[in-house]
Amino acid sequence: MKFQVAVVDQPKRYRVVEQDRQAVRVGHNVFQTGHLDPAIAQAALKVLTDFKLVAEHYQVKAIQAVGTSALREASDGKLLIREAQRLGVPLQILSEEDEARLISLGIMSGLRFHLPLGLFLDIGGGSVEIAVANTTNVFCLFSLPLGAVRLTEELFTSDPPRKREVRYLRQFLRQKLRSVGQRLGQEKYTMAFGSGGTMTALAETNIRVAGDGKNGSLSILRRTRLKALLELLIAIPAKERASLISGDPKRADIIVAGGLVLYEFMSEIGLDYIFVSRRGLRDGLMIDLLQRHYENSGVWDADAERADSLEQVCQKYLYDAPHAYHVNQLAINLFYQLNDVHKLPDKYSSILQAAAMLHDIGLFIAEPKHHKHSYYLIKSSGISSFDKLDLDVVANIARYHRKAHPSQKHLGFSQLSPSNQDVVRKLSAILRIADAFDYRHDQKVTALTCAMKRSKVITVTASGTGDIGDEIAWASEKGELFEEVFNLKLAIQKA
């Protein structure tokens, strides 16, 4: 059970002043018996009473309280609601649709960047909520009875679970998720996010065990790391798991089932990684309450955590620093020498610099499609020196440092304004050439000189140590976008 109190200091902005979580598992035995455990129901009412006392201390103007899958399925759920209302807590049962909508709203409220379309997954105790949404609409929605508490109580009879129990659960999940995966394959979401206590426990345990994956308010959980973590958790009893996992040790008995749900979901839809947020339903409820209390107020923002600097983001990921700095140097060199060609103001040099420094951080996730991984990691970073629009531009420039050219078919690019699309085309064309000059990551090309030797021809002369013929050949090939964008012929030669 979770609780939050917020104050409004200025229009459309709120600040959380108190929040709490009490480990009362309302869904315990509900999914097998069909009704609430009387002792747990009383414990839940005691927690609601305590929460209400805190709210009264802050003299709150409005309260919203909701129950999810356990109260939806419990035959005596309405009795608990009446008891709560007698205490002065306006408890309501949330529909599956509203739960998924509010979860996605809560996660999006904590993002420091524009999200055209996202995939949201929340693993609760009784159900799994899946939505494809943006800040204004939910386009696709699933609520599946695959919660971590439900599956643990129904399918695991031993501790640790037997191999046949794990095998059966995997097969069961694949069957249930197959049609979901097919439907989600029709949606063009750009990033995937996860929430819920089990999910955050998995992500934070991964950080604790492996030492990787933290990106500001979001954690990055890779499927390969999740697989290794599950193999470890499945093999040990709950008591040992409790000492290993981060967060509430009482999740030790359900984390295996929840982790298997996440792994099979990621495998079914082909997700290499997922961004795990500590925000979710509670935060969505807060924004929903504010929007209803302050009519026509539109989008609300929480006071964000302090954003990381460009240098801090660079340091978070395992990448080739000498290559990044060298590509940055070459790219900035090209930017200033080609001023009369691209005609962009000097302020865009810092945007190109950021894209050059971060273009390969996607290797932290995997080498295949690392340009796309870089795009998502940059978007999620919320670098302090850039606003949301500029960060979108940085991410897109880095995304196009490899093969594909900027295209309206790509959702992230198509969401940019026409002027920012023009910036991305121009600067990604420059970045591709700079990156090609160091494609072996050995910094052999030391200097570049540009000249317009005759009409419609730009000549780039490369100086370096040793044989740089391969670098010149690769830069010439990667110069195709440059020729397309600037309508100029590119000639590259050795000094």
C-alpha positions in Angstrom: 0.0 0.0 0.0 1.5 3.3 -1.1 0.7 6.9 -0.1 1.8 10.4 -1.2 1.1 14.0 -0.2 1.9 16.9 -2.5 1.7 20.7 -2.4 1.2 23.1 -5.3 3.8 25.9 -5.2 3.1 27.3 -8.6 0.6 26.7 -11.4 0.9 23.2 -13.1 3.8 22.2 -10.8 3.6 20.1 -7.6 6.1 19.0 -5.0 5.9 15.8 -3.0 6.3 16.5 0.7 5.5 13.1 2.1 5.2 9.5 0.8 5.2 6.1 2.4 4.8 2.4 1.6 3.4 -0.3 3.9 3.9 -4.0 3.1 0.3 -5.1 3.3 -0.3 -7.7 0.6 -4.1 -7.2 0.0 -4.2 -9.8 -2.7 -2.9 -12.6 -0.5 -5.1 -15.7 -1.2 -7.7 -13.6 -3.0 -6.9 -15.1 -6.4 -7.5 -18.6 -4.9 -10.3 -18.1 -2.5 -12.2 -15.2 -4.1 -12.3 -13.1 -0.9 -10.1 -11.0 1.3 -8.2 -12.5 4.2 -9.9 -10.9 7.3 -6.6 -10.2 9.1 -5.2 -8.5 6.0 -8.3 -6.5 5.5 -8.0 -5.2 9.0 -4.3 -4.4 8.5 -5.3 -2.5 5.3 -7.8 -0.4 7.2 -5.2 0.4 9.9 -2.8 1.6 7.2 -5.5 3.7 5.6 -6.2 5.3 9.0 -2.6 6.1 9.5 -2.3 7.6 6.0 -5.4 9.7 6.6 -3.9 11.1 9.8 -0.8 12.3 7.9 -3.1 13.9 5.2 -5.0 15.7 7.9 -1.7 17.0 9.4 -1.0 18.6 6.0 -4.6 19.9 5.8 -5.0 18.4 2.3 -7.8 19.8 0.1 -8.5 16.6 -1.8 -7.9 12.8 -1.3 -8.0 10.0 -3.8 -7.6 6.3 -2.9 -8.0 3.3 -5.1 -7.8 -0.5 -5.1 -6.8 -2.6 -8.1 -7.0 -6.3 -9.1 -7.4 -7.7 -5.6 -10.5 -5.6 -4.9 -11.8 -6.1 -8.4 -11.8 -9.9 -7.9 -12.6 -10.2 -4.1 -16.3 -10.9 -3.5 -16.1 -8.9 -0.3 -14.1 -6.0 -1.8 -17.1 -3.6 -1.6 -17.3 -4.3 2.2 -13.7 -3.0 2.6 -14.6 0.0 0.6 -17.6 0.8 2.9 -15.3 0.4 5.9 -12.7 2.7 4.4 -15.4 5.3 3.6 -16.6 5.1 7.2 -13.1 6.1 8.2 -13.3 9.1 5.8 -11.1 7.6 3.1 -12.9 7.7 -0.3 -11.7 4.3 -1.5 -12.7 3.3 -5.0 -12.1 0.2 -7.2 -10.1 1.2 -10.3 -11.0 -0.4 -13.6 -8.4 -2.2 -15.7 -8.5 0.6 -18.3 -8.0 3.4 -15.8 -5.2 1.5 -14.0 -3.2 1.1 -17.2 -3.9 4.8 -18.2 -2.8 6.1 -14.8 0.3 4.0 -14.7 1.5 5.3 -18.1 0.6 8.8 -17.0 2.6 8.4 -13.8 5.7 7.2 -15.6 5.5 9.9 -18.3 5.2 12.6 -15.7 8.7 11.8 -14.6 10.4 11.9 -18.0 12.6 14.8 -18.9 12.0 14.5 -22.6 9.2 14.3 -25.1 7.9 10.8 -25.7 6.0 10.4 -29.0 4.7 7.0 -28.2 5.7 4.6 -25.4 5.1 1.0 -24.3 4.3 0.6 -20.6 4.3 -2.6 -18.5 3.4 -2.8 -14.9 3.7 -6.1 -13.0 1.4 -6.0 -10.0 0.4 -8.6 -7.5 -2.7 -9.8 -9.3 -2.4 -8.5 -12.8 -0.1 -7.2 -15.5 -1.1 -4.0 -17.2 0.2 -3.2 -20.7 -0.5 0.0 -22.6 0.8 1.8 -25.6 0.2 5.5 -25.0 1.4 9.1 -25.1 0.5 12.0 -22.9 -2.9 12.4 -24.5 -4.2 9.0 -25.6 -4.0 5.2 -24.9 -3.9 3.4 -28.2 -3.6 -0.2 -27.0 -4.4 -1.8 -23.7 -4.2 -5.2 -22.1 -4.9 -6.4 -18.5 -3.7 -10.0 -17.9 -4.2 -12.1 -14.8 -0.4 -12.7 -14.5 0.5 -10.8 -11.3 3.5 -12.0 -9.3 1.4 -12.9 -6.1 -1.2 -14.7 -8.2 1.3 -16.9 -10.1 3.4 -17.6 -7.0 0.4 -18.8 -5.0 -1.2 -20.8 -7.8 1.8 -22.4 -9.5 4.7 -22.7 -7.0 4.4 -25.3 -4.2 8.0 -25.6 -3.2 10.8 -23.2 -2.2 12.9 -22.8 -4.3 10.5 -23.7 -7.1 11.0 -27.1 -8.8 12.3 -27.1 -12.3 9.1 -28.5 -13.7 7.1 -25.7 -12.0 9.4 -23.1 -13.6 9.2 -24.9 -16.9 5.4 -25.0 -16.7 5.1 -21.3 -15.8 7.3 -20.3 -18.8 5.2 -22.3 -21.2 2.0 -20.9 -19.6 3.3 -17.3 -20.0 4.4 -17.8 -23.6 0.9 -19.1 -24.4 -0.8 -16.1 -22.7 1.6 -13.5 -24.2 1.6 -14.7 -27.8 -1.4 -12.8 -29.0 -0.3 -9.8 -27.0 3.0 -9.8 -28.8 1.4 -10.0 -32.1 -0.9 -7.0 -31.4 2.0 -4.9 -30.0 4.0 -5.6 -33.1 1.5 -3.4 -35.0 2.3 -0.4 -32.7 5.2 2.0 -33.5 6.3 2.9 -29.9 9.7 4.3 -29.5 10.7 3.2 -25.9 9.5 0.6 -23.4 9.0 1.4 -19.7 8.3 -0.9 -16.7 7.0 -0.1 -13.2 5.8 -1.9 -10.1 7.5 -3.1 -7.0 8.6 -6.4 -8.4 10.1 -4.7 -11.5 12.0 -2.1 -9.5 13.3 -4.7 -7.2 14.6 -6.7 -10.1 16.3 -3.6 -11.7 17.8 -2.5 -8.4 19.0 -6.0 -7.6 20.7 -6.1 -11.1 22.5 -2.9 -10.3 23.6 -4.2 -7.0 24.8 -7.6 -8.4 26.2 -6.4 -11.8 26.9 -2.7 -11.1 25.3 -1.4 -14.2 22.1 0.1 -15.6 21.4 3.3 -13.7 20.4 6.3 -15.7 19.0 9.1 -13.4 15.5 8.4 -12.3 15.3 5.4 -14.7 17.1 2.0 -14.4 18.0 0.0 -17.5 17.4 -3.7 -17.3 18.8 -5.7 -20.1 17.2 -9.0 -21.1 20.6 -10.8 -21.0 21.2 -9.5 -17.4 17.6 -10.4 -16.4 18.2 -14.0 -17.6 21.4 -14.3 -15.5 19.7 -12.8 -12.5 16.7 -15.1 -12.7 19.0 -18.2 -12.9 20.6 -17.0 -9.6 17.2 -16.2 -7.9 15.5 -19.5 -9.0 18.2 -21.6 -7.6 18.0 -20.3 -4.0 15.2 -20.4 -1.4 13.3 -17.2 -0.4 15.3 -16.7 2.7 18.5 -16.4 0.8 16.8 -14.3 -1.9 15.7 -11.8 0.7 19.3 -11.0 1.6 20.2 -10.7 -2.1 17.5 -8.5 -3.5 17.3 -4.7 -3.1 14.3 -3.1 -1.6 11.6 -4.9 0.4 12.8 -8.4 1.4 9.2 -9.5 1.7 9.2 -9.6 -2.2 11.6 -12.5 -2.1 8.8 -15.1 -2.4 7.2 -13.5 -5.5 10.2 -12.0 -7.3 10.9 -15.2 -9.3 7.4 -15.4 -10.8 7.4 -11.6 -11.5 10.8 -11.9 -13.1 9.7 -14.7 -15.3 6.7 -12.6 -16.5 9.1 -9.8 -17.4 11.6 -12.1 -19.2 9.0 -13.9 -21.3 7.3 -10.6 -22.1 10.6 -9.1 -23.3 11.4 -12.3 -25.3 7.9 -12.4 -26.9 8.1 -8.8 -28.3 11.8 -8.8 -28.9 12.8 -6.2 -26.3 16.6 -6.2 -25.6 16.1 -3.9 -22.6 13.5 -1.9 -20.7 13.6 1.3 -18.8 12.4 0.7 -15.2 10.8 3.7 -13.5 10.1 4.2 -9.8 7.1 6.2 -10.8 3.8 4.5 -11.6 0.2 4.3 -10.4 0.7 6.5 -7.3 2.1 9.3 -9.4 -0.5 9.0 -12.1 -3.2 9.2 -9.4 -1.6 12.4 -8.1 -1.7 14.1 -11.5 -5.2 12.9 -12.2 -6.3 14.3 -8.9 -4.6 17.7 -9.6 -6.1 17.9 -13.1 -9.6 17.3 -11.7 -9.2 19.7 -8.7 -7.7 22.4 -11.0 -10.0 22.4 -14.0 -8.5 22.9 -17.4 -5.0 23.0 -16.0 -3.6 20.5 -18.5 -0.2 18.9 -18.0 1.3 18.9 -14.5 5.0 18.3 -13.7 6.6 17.1 -10.5 9.8 18.8 -9.3 12.3 16.7 -11.1 15.4 15.2 -9.8 18.6 17.0 -10.6 19.6 16.2 -14.1 23.0 14.8 -15.0 25.6 16.7 -17.0 26.9 15.6 -20.3 30.1 14.4 -18.6 28.2 12.4 -16.0 26.1 10.6 -18.7 29.4 9.8 -20.6 30.8 8.3 -17.4 27.8 6.1 -16.8 28.3 3.9 -19.8 31.1 1.6 -20.8 32.3 3.1 -24.1 35.5 4.0 -25.9 36.3 7.4 -24.5 39.3 8.2 -26.8 37.1 7.4 -29.8 34.3 9.7 -28.6 36.6 12.6 -27.9 38.4 12.2 -31.2 35.1 12.0 -33.2 34.0 15.1 -31.3 37.1 17.0 -32.2 36.8 16.1 -35.9 33.1 16.9 -36.0 33.5 20.3 -34.4 36.4 21.0 -36.8 34.2 20.2 -39.8 31.3 22.2 -38.3 33.3 25.5 -38.2 35.1 25.0 -41.5 31.7 24.3 -43.2 29.9 27.3 -41.7 29.1 28.7 -45.1 27.7 25.4 -46.2 25.4 24.4 -43.3 24.6 28.0 -42.3 23.7 27.0 -38.7 24.2 29.4 -35.8 27.2 28.6 -33.5 24.9 27.4 -30.7 24.4 24.2 -32.7 28.1 23.3 -32.2 27.2 22.2 -28.6 24.4 20.0 -29.9 26.8 18.4 -32.4 29.4 18.0 -29.6 26.9 16.2 -27.4 25.9 13.9 -30.2 29.5 13.1 -31.1 30.4 12.3 -27.5 27.4 10.1 -27.0 26.9 8.5 -30.4 28.2 5.1 -29.3 26.9 4.8 -25.8 24.3 2.4 -27.1 27.1 -0.2 -27.1 26.4 -0.4 -23.4 23.2 -2.3 -24.4 24.5 -4.3 -27.4 26.5 -3.8 -30.6 23.6 -4.7 -33.0 21.4 -1.6 -33.5 23.6 0.3 -31.1 22.7 3.6 -32.9 19.1 3.1 -31.8 20.1 2.2 -28.3 22.1 5.4 -28.2 19.0 7.3 -29.2 17.0 5.9 -26.3 19.7 6.3 -23.7 20.2 10.0 -24.7 16.5 10.6 -24.6 16.2 9.1 -21.2 19.2 11.0 -19.7 17.6 14.4 -19.5 21.0 16.1 -19.7 20.9 19.2 -17.7 22.4 21.5 -20.3 19.7 20.8 -22.9 15.9 21.4 -22.9 13.6 18.7 -24.2 13.6 19.9 -27.8 17.3 20.2 -28.0 17.8 16.8 -26.4 15.5 15.3 -29.1 17.8 16.8 -31.7 21.0 15.4 -30.0 19.4 11.9 -29.8 18.3 12.0 -33.5 21.8 13.1 -34.7 23.4 10.2 -32.8 20.8 7.8 -34.0 21.8 8.5 -37.7 25.5 8.2 -37.3 25.4 4.7 -39.0 23.5 3.4 -42.0 20.0 4.7 -42.3 19.4 8.3 -43.4 16.9 10.5 -41.5 13.4 9.5 -42.7 9.8 10.5 -42.0 9.1 6.8 -41.6 11.0 7.0 -38.3 8.7 8.2 -35.5 11.3 10.0 -33.5 12.4 12.0 -36.5 8.9 12.6 -37.8 7.9 14.2 -34.5 10.5 17.0 -34.9 9.6 20.4 -36.2 10.7 21.0 -39.9 13.5 23.3 -38.7 14.9 20.7 -36.3 14.6 18.0 -38.9 16.8 20.2 -41.1 19.3 20.5 -38.2 19.4 16.7 -37.7 20.0 16.1 -41.4 22.9 18.6 -41.6 24.6 17.6 -38.3 24.2 13.9 -38.7 25.8 14.2 -42.2 28.8 15.9 -40.6 28.9 13.3 -37.7 28.9 10.4 -40.1 32.0 11.7 -41.8 33.8 12.4 -38.5 33.0 9.0 -37.2 34.1 7.3 -40.4 37.5 8.9 -40.1 38.0 7.0 -36.9 36.2 3.8 -37.8 39.1 1.7 -36.5 39.0 3.6 -33.1 42.8 4.2 -33.4 42.8 8.0 -34.0 45.1 7.8 -37.0 43.5 10.8 -38.8 44.7 13.8 -36.9 43.4 16.8 -38.9 40.9 17.8 -41.6 41.0 20.7 -43.9 37.9 21.7 -46.0 37.9 23.8 -49.2 35.5 24.7 -52.0 37.9 24.1 -54.9 35.3 24.5 -57.6 31.6 25.0 -57.8 29.5 22.3 -56.2 32.6 20.4 -54.9 33.8 20.3 -51.3 37.3 18.9 -50.8 38.2 17.4 -47.4 41.9 16.8 -47.0 42.9 14.4 -44.2 46.2 14.4 -42.4 47.3 11.5 -40.3 49.9 9.0 -39.2 50.6 5.9 -41.3 48.3 4.6 -44.0 44.9 6.2 -43.8 43.6 4.9 -47.1 40.9 2.8 -45.5 39.7 5.8 -43.4 39.4 8.0 -46.5 37.5 5.2 -48.4 35.1 4.8 -45.5 34.6 8.5 -45.1 33.9 8.8 -48.8 31.2 6.1 -48.5 29.7 7.7 -45.4 29.6 11.0 -47.2 26.6 10.0 -49.2 24.2 11.7 -46.8 26.3 14.9 -46.9 26.0 15.1 -50.7 22.3 14.4 -50.5 21.6 17.1 -47.8 23.8 19.9 -49.2 23.5 19.1 -52.9 27.3 19.1 -53.2 29.9 16.7 -54.4 32.3 15.5 -51.7 35.9 14.7 -52.5 38.2 13.3 -49.8 41.9 13.1 -50.2 45.1 12.5 -48.2 47.3 15.5 -47.4 
